[in-house]
Amino acid sequence: SGPEYSFYPNPVENKLQVDLDGDRILQATAVSVLGVRERLGFEGNTVDVSHLRPGLYVLEIQTAEGLYSVKVVKR
């Protein structure tokens, strides 16, 4: 199996905590259900989603180890 990772809280309001088993975020992107891609800011392993409109997104987290994607609900 691949590396362990988790994302919380989900649903999220402002800050999403990303636990990547020691790996670090190089880039974070939110993709809406309409396919609109939006670059997200992050600090350490905390991704800022506060400016996103409420709804369902696929979050793509790029790291040195690869690309993680997870569905998140923005409140």
Backbone hydrogen bonds in HBPLUS format (Angstrom, degrees):
<---DONOR---> <-ACCEPTOR-->    atom                        ^
c    i                          cat <-CA-CA->   ^        H-A-AA   ^      H-
h    n   atom  resd res      DA  || num        DHA   H-A  angle D-A-AA Bond
n    s   type  num  typ     dist DA aas  dist angle  dist       angle   num
A0006-SER N   A0019-ASP O   2.87 MM  13  5.05 147.5  1.98 137.6 147.4     1
A0019-ASP N   A0006-SER O   2.76 MM  13  5.05 174.1  1.77 161.0 162.2     2
A0008-TYR N   A0017-GLN O   3.00 MM   9  5.30 159.1  2.04 148.9 155.3     3
A0017-GLN N   A0008-TYR O   2.70 MM   9  5.30 154.9  1.77 160.5 164.6     4
A0012-VAL N   A0073-VAL O   2.84 MM  61  6.27 157.4  1.89 165.6 173.0     5
A0075-ARG N   A0012-VAL O   2.85 MM  63  5.93 168.1  1.86 154.1 157.5     6
A0049-VAL N   A0014-ASN O   2.75 MM  35  5.15 157.9  1.80 154.5 158.6     7
A0016-LEU N   A0047-VAL O   2.84 MM  31  5.08 168.5  1.85 152.3 155.8     8
A0047-VAL N   A0016-LEU O   2.83 MM  31  5.08 165.2  1.85 154.9 153.9     9
A0018-VAL N   A0045-ASN O   2.84 MM  27  5.27 163.1  1.87 169.2 172.1    10
A0023-ASP N   A0020-LEU O   3.04 MM   3  5.11 167.1  2.06 114.7 116.0    11
A0026-LEU N   A0062-GLN O   2.73 MM  36  5.49 166.6  1.74 168.4 164.4    12
A0027-GLN N   A0062-GLN O   3.31 MM  35  5.02 148.8  2.41 133.7 133.8    13
A0062-GLN N   A0027-GLN O   2.78 MM  35  5.02 165.3  1.80 154.3 158.2    14
A0040-LEU N   A0028-ALA O   2.83 MM  12  5.28 171.2  1.83 146.9 144.5    15
A0029-THR N   A0060-GLU O   2.90 MM  31  5.10 155.6  1.96 146.2 153.8    16
A0060-GLU N   A0029-THR O   2.74 MM  31  5.10 171.6  1.74 160.2 163.2    17
A0030-ALA N   A0038-GLU O   2.82 MM   8  5.20 167.9  1.83 150.9 152.9    18
A0038-GLU N   A0030-ALA O   2.82 MM   8  5.20 150.4  1.91 151.4 160.5    19
A0031-VAL N   A0058-VAL O   2.85 MM  27  5.11 149.8  1.94 140.6 150.7    20
A0058-VAL N   A0031-VAL O   2.90 MM  27  5.11 160.5  1.94 143.9 149.9    21
A0032-SER N   A0036-VAL O   2.93 MM   4  5.22 161.7  1.97 142.7 145.5    22
A0035-GLY N   A0032-SER O   2.87 MM   3  5.13 161.3  1.91 111.3 116.5    23
A0048-ASP N   A0041-GLY O   2.92 MM   7  5.52 168.7  1.94 148.9 152.6    24
A0043-GLU N   A0046-THR O   2.90 MM   3  5.37 158.1  1.95 151.6 157.6    25
A0046-THR N   A0043-GLU O   3.02 MM   3  5.37 161.6  2.05 127.5 133.3    26
A0052-LEU N   A0049-VAL O   3.08 MM   3  5.59 159.3  2.12 117.0 123.5    27
A0055-GLY N   A0074-LYS O   2.97 MM  19  5.19 148.7  2.07 130.9 138.5    28
A0074-LYS N   A0055-GLY O   2.75 MM  19  5.19 171.9  1.75 164.2 162.8    29
A0057-TYR N   A0072-VAL O   2.91 MM  15  5.41 164.8  1.93 164.4 168.6    30
A0072-VAL N   A0057-TYR O   2.85 MM  15  5.41 163.5  1.88 153.7 159.2    31
A0059-LEU N   A0070-VAL O   2.76 MM  11  5.32 168.8  1.77 162.7 159.1    32
A0070-VAL N   A0059-LEU O   3.01 MM  11  5.32 148.2  2.11 140.3 150.4    33
A0061-ILE N   A0068-TYR O   2.77 MM   7  5.07 165.3  1.79 153.3 158.4    34
A0068-TYR N   A0061-ILE O   2.89 MM   7  5.07 170.9  1.90 146.7 149.2    35
A0063-THR N   A0066-GLY O   2.82 MM   3  5.23 159.5  1.86 154.8 161.7    36
A0066-GLY N   A0063-THR O   3.21 MM   3  5.23 142.4  2.36  97.0 107.2    37
